[in-house]
Amino acid sequence: MRLVSPAAGLRVPKASRLRLGLLLAVLAALAHFLLSYTVLHPDSDPMRWFAYARDFLARFGEVKLAYGFPLVASLAVRIAGPLYGFLVNLPIVLLLAFLVHRFALHHGAPPRLAPGVAGVALMVFIAWNTGDSSMLLRLSNPYRDPLSYVLLLSATLVLFRSAALGGEPWRSALGGALLALACSTRETSVLLLAPLGIYAVVTRLSAADVRFVRPVLCFVLGFAVAILPLLIQNWIVSGSAIVPAQASGTLGLTRTYFSGLGWLYFPETFPRLIAEMVEHYGKTGLALIAVGLAAAAKQRLRVVLFFSAPALVIYTLFYGSYYAIVPRYLFVLDLFAAPIAGCGAVALASALLARVAVRRTRTLARRWLPAAALAGAFGFVLYAPSTEWVRVDTTGPFEERLRIDDVKRLRDDLAALAPAPATLVSERPLSSLLRTFFDYDVTALMFESGNRNLKKRVVVDHIVADLRAVLKPRWYLRPLGVSETPADYVLSTEFDRVPAAELDAATYRLGALYPGVEGLALERLEPWSLLETRVAVEAEAAGRQVLSLDVGRLSREPRSYARVRFDGQWLDDRADDQVNHYVVSVDEPGTFFVTLSSDAPLPRVLRASLAPVEMPIELDLRDQQRLAHVTRLSEDFFRDTIPVAPIIDGGAGTIRVPLLEPKGAVFAVLVVLACMGEEDVLLTHHLRAELAGRRVADGPIGAPASVKNGWGWYEKVFTIEGREVADPDAVLDLRVTAPAEIGRPPRPMLVALEIYRFDRDRPFDVEFGSAGDDPFAADGFPQLTDEAIDADLPGRYAGPRARIPVVIGDADQPGRLRVEYLTGLRPPQTPPPAPVFALNGKKLSGRRIAQRVRAGMADRNDPDSVEWGRMLTLLTDEFEVPAALLEGGFATLEITSRPWVPADAGVGGDTRELGVLLHRVRFEQTGANEARGG
């Protein structure tokens, strides 16, 4: 048995002028398709690659990206400029399509069918990548993939011309160099060495006269010389020539040269990869691949059996072991699958013609089959995008796609409004667009991935300091029609934002960047200039109100006073940075004016609001944009807190608390901490809190409320008597002590601090499942999820053992405790909760009232909803509490109930251990009322 050599496929006459013309027509149609439908993605990976390319020489030794594509893109920028240089991949994608056609010629033995296989392969390759995925359009943006595949196929074609390392040595050296350049563009190209080795060995065994050793040495030499720049980059970036630059940050953690790669991912990733391939190729494509493999086995096609098929398997196994399926990573599979599918299509057509056609027809068919295939590819590329069965748009309506003309129009308009030299400030993705295509100095306000909170305050301070040092004009470009962002807030507290112009979104098709955006606002950032400014506030009710006034960073300018007046009434002579709080009296609802004056410049815009004094304090320290403010109140109110640092170094930290004597009030304080490390999470910590030198809390924190990514989230609640502290500059000292076995001080992060006020002359009343229940659900309550209870009947699950602090009035008077809870949500096979209640360690006994209620578990506006109108039972346990059980400012309610786990009971995937479903806890003292009644 002698296998067919690919060289035989090259000993055919040159392609006819018709076939050549049709091939050029296909490439022209493909170019028209790319130019007409390509959308610019100046964000994420394309922007990262392009930014590296624009500054390639200066960043060669510091960026963890292979240098191959940035080198080519940097040359394109030098030649065509940044705007058209961004489309560097357009000619590369066209070249890739041409090389796929040439590569497929080697798969079509006998020689008369090779052009047909090449034509069909090109057609299916384009068809697979211009459907819903629009891969060719996406790869027209700056990605390294097309260039790496061009180099990979070029190396393959050069080596095939020399019968794969068995012919001319110079071809072998060139093939090795091209493969090394492919690896220098995308490191996974090195996997091609395996199928090349298989094919070279098979070629040597089937043709004993083919020279082998010398060409192999030339291949190795060419590969070694061309790979040298990549090894130098690896050595500079990762410290090792053989460790890829991209893996330098992950090798120590994942123990692999490719982050996210490992056989542990295989059982989960491989099935998803197969599903992705089935969707991508479709049943017809998979059938053609199967027929092509069968035809190759029957005709002994060496390239299919010992190169393309092994390469397809190797890359499938490789990406099947990757932690994520990225469609463009799998583009390489099409390079080897398309020629095999072409073999299958031609084999089916030949077999059909051999059975039903006469000899003359078969001859004509063989002559015209390649031309027909190329004509089909031409028609597909030219007309398919305008049909409904091929959807090329993946990011939104066609009119919202960002293209070269749109960017040119925006660039020209901005140049007229804000001429260079200038500094533009914006957030992503707008800053990415400006950095990529515009000649301004661009300052990007950075945000955390997954949310819109600013990063560490120090980063923002550096950005603001840099902006203040800029001598040229500073402009802020922001989207219109979206809610205020942290960037808006920070710049408002540091500069005067003077409106300059508004740009309509439809003019520049900005929907690709900001869906639903109305336009762009251009504002000039100016230093503060006013010595007096004011703002209007609305009072919705009469009575005592808390005025919150945000004045920005006043401390950046030296000043002797910063005077605050409310409706003409003096409040303060030394307002501090950021938010200041004051208690004011309002006779009737209406509009009032707050005035700020100083002997140094002030911000043009102030932010102020009024709220009733009973509103709770909720300070989320993860939103670090407002950490620097100092707050003071009038003589009878407590309102806000200031963290010195989110991390409590050594387990000890200080928070300045402006707590003055609110007569007759008790404050419930919830401290939320996060600790990193397995030792910290598993062991019990101790929290001690002192306020103005007086101990207000001292005890164990308990088990974490939840554990996520190695962080344990702890909640601790304690109460403060209002009459205990009267210092206007009271300091709250928090000290977290770790168990002795840890052997080091802990470094907990203070996540949140919430303070709730309760007046002694009012009943204590907490509705669980609604806002404000956090301080009372901090001990023994599972992590909160959506309990799916109707808004009019909220509830929250306690754990099997839970503790609730209850604020009491006068310890000398008895009271009445009511606990309301819901039943009916547990499956019948689970035991009822059967809760047992105790107060300050003493078991309570009383009476129980049952009431049937209807709770909406779904959309109340949809009567046909499955869960609408579910009947539940609201149980109320009422206890008479003697004065002997009440001590201090609060009591502790302990609840013990039978647990159940929804996931174990076959109800969804909730794995929490749940106890009783609480609705309300209410305590009121009855002694004084009974005395008056007697």
RAURQUI-V964572 format. One record per helix or strand of 2 or more residues. SS is the DSSP state (A for helix, B for strand). FROM is the first residue (numbers start at 1). TO is the last residue. Records with the same first field share a line. If there is no record, write none. Layout:
BEGIN
SS = FROM-TO / FROM-TO
END
This chain:
BEGIN
A = 6-10 / 17-37 / 44-54 / 56-59 / 67-85 / 89-107 / 111-128 / 135-138 / 145-161 / 169-185 / 187-206 / 213-238 / 245-247 / 251-254 / 263-299 / 302-319 / 327-356 / 359-386 / 398-400 / 404-417 / 430-437 / 457-469 / 486-492 / 505-508 / 510-512 / 554-556 / 624-626 / 649-651 / 678-682 / 722-724 / 740-742 / 774-776 / 883-885 / 927-933
B = 422-427 / 441-445 / 473-480 / 496-504 / 519-526 / 530-539 / 543-550 / 562-566 / 569-572 / 579-586 / 590-602 / 607-612 / 617-620 / 641-643 / 652-657 / 665-676 / 686-691 / 694-700 / 706-708 / 711-721 / 731-737 / 749-759 / 764-767 / 796-797 / 801-807 / 815-823 / 836-839 / 842-843 / 847-855 / 870-881 / 890-896 / 900-901 / 913-914 / 917-925
END
